[in-house]
Each structure stands twice: as C-alpha cells, then as structure tokens.
Amino acid sequence: MQRARMVALVVLVAMTGLMLGGCGKYYWVKAGSTRDQFDADSTACAKEATASPAAAPSIEQEYYRNCLTKRGYAREKAVTKPESGHRGIEQYD
C-alpha cells in the first residue's frame, strides 16, 4: 500500500511539472527598460519587419524578433511578468 501511494505521488508531481512547463507567456526583457522605450523600439522594429506596407502590411516575425534582440532585448517565457518585461506583437505566444 505504501509503495502505491509513493508511485501515485511521483506520477502526480511529474504531471504537474509537465503541465506547468507549458504555461506562461513570452516577454521581451531588457534591464531598466520602460514601457515607453519598449513601445518605441517595438514600433520601429515592426516597421522594419513589414514586408510591404503599401499592399498588405504583415509583420515578418523573424525580422521583428531579430530587430528587438539587436536592441538589447531577450525573449523569455515566464508565468508571471518579469521586471522590465514587455509583451511584443508576435502571434501565437
């Protein structure tokens, strides 16, 4: 009986860990950055990453992310918003 409880506990802990691993959102983090600074950087990167603004504006995610990375931001997944963390415009994150 004791062994069955131990196995059940191990399975429960493992499943909880797997479920929590999928939770969270992506944030752009740069120490000391403000919301206004991030908004300006994000807008500039979105313009740079727009394939054809005149036709149908669509943001190329890879270019957008590379642009923010070059500006000193790191993209991190977190359950709670990190200090100096900002949400970008990416889809499906």
Summary of the structure (lengths in Angstrom):
residues: 93
radius of gyration: 19.5
end to end distance: 43.5
largest distance: 69.8
contacts: 214
relative contact order: 0.21
helix: 47%
strand: 15%
